[in-house]
């Protein structure tokens, strides 16, 4: 997901997506430990998406202060 797409989301949607992405990442890591994924790059992409969500949430918090 691109940062421009993340910025268009509302605060509530951001929090929901962040929670969903964290759960998906945990599930992917668990599945990868049992049987390797076709491409482990997907795990890196999930981590980066989570970082994008967290960064946008933090920027909005600082902007509102």
Protein Blocks (a to p, Z undefined) as FASTA:
>chain_A
ZZklmmmpcfklmmmmmmmmmmmmmmmmmmmmmpccfblklmmmmmmmmmmmmmmmmmmm
mmmZZ
